[in-house]
């Protein structure tokens, strides 16, 4: 008999890393409409929020090894806060798994 350790699922899922802002559909978070090709929206299955808007660092079934400097992350956070017209303290590095 084989025993599988780790994550097992019959549905498709992907792992993600995004620097951005978590949002609820019914939330008035002060989001301003913008026409930026630099930001993406990832729908997330979570009780706390419905989607994350920001710069996707990785979104795949299996995350590859990747290295990003803190300076690069800081520049991404500044870009997100500027485009969304929010304080940089609201920008987060969000890591998780989502259905796709």
C-alpha positions in Angstrom: 0.0 0.0 0.0 1.3 3.5 -0.9 0.8 6.4 1.4 0.9 9.9 0.0 2.2 12.6 2.4 1.5 16.2 1.6 -1.2 18.1 -0.3 -3.6 15.9 -2.3 -6.4 17.4 -4.3 -8.8 16.3 -7.1 -9.2 19.9 -8.2 -6.8 22.2 -10.0 -5.0 24.7 -7.8 -2.1 27.1 -8.1 0.2 28.7 -5.7 0.7 32.4 -5.9 2.9 35.3 -4.6 1.6 38.8 -5.2 2.5 42.1 -3.8 -0.7 44.1 -3.5 -3.9 44.7 -1.5 -6.5 42.1 -0.4 -10.1 43.1 -1.1 -13.7 42.0 -0.4 -16.3 42.4 -3.2 -18.6 44.2 -0.8 -15.8 46.4 0.7 -15.6 50.2 0.1 -11.8 50.1 0.4 -11.2 53.4 -1.4 -10.2 51.7 -4.6 -9.9 54.0 -7.5 -10.5 52.8 -11.0 -7.2 52.8 -12.9 -6.0 51.9 -16.3 -2.8 50.1 -15.5 -1.5 47.1 -17.4 1.0 46.7 -14.5 -1.5 45.4 -11.9 -3.4 42.1 -12.0 -6.3 40.7 -10.0 -6.3 37.2 -8.6 -9.6 35.7 -7.3 -9.0 34.0 -4.0 -11.1 31.5 -2.1 -10.9 32.9 1.4 -13.3 33.8 4.2 -11.4 37.0 4.8 -11.1 38.4 1.2 -12.2 37.7 -2.4 -9.3 38.9 -4.4 -5.8 40.4 -4.4 -4.9 43.3 -6.7 -1.3 44.0 -7.4 1.9 42.8 -9.1 2.0 39.0 -9.5 5.4 37.7 -8.6 4.5 34.0 -9.3 1.2 32.1 -10.0 1.7 28.4 -10.9 0.8 24.9 -9.8 4.3 24.6 -8.4 6.4 27.6 -7.5 9.8 27.8 -9.0 12.8 28.9 -7.0 13.0 32.6 -7.3 14.9 35.4 -5.7 13.8 39.1 -5.4 15.7 41.7 -3.5 14.1 43.8 -0.8 14.8 46.8 -2.9 12.8 45.3 -5.8 9.9 44.4 -3.4 10.0 48.0 -2.1 9.8 49.4 -5.6 6.9 47.1 -6.4 5.1 48.2 -3.3 5.6 51.9 -4.2 4.2 51.2 -7.7 1.1 49.5 -6.3 0.4 52.3 -3.8 0.9 54.9 -6.4 -1.4 53.3 -9.0 -4.1 52.5 -6.4 -3.6 55.8 -4.7 -3.3 54.2 -1.2 -0.8 54.5 1.6 2.2 52.1 1.1 1.5 50.6 4.6 -1.6 48.9 3.1 0.4 47.0 0.5 1.2 43.4 1.5 3.2 40.4 0.3 0.4 37.8 0.0 1.3 34.1 -0.5 -1.2 31.2 -0.8 -3.0 28.6 -2.9 -6.1 29.2 -5.0 -8.5 27.2 -7.1 -8.3 27.6 -10.8 
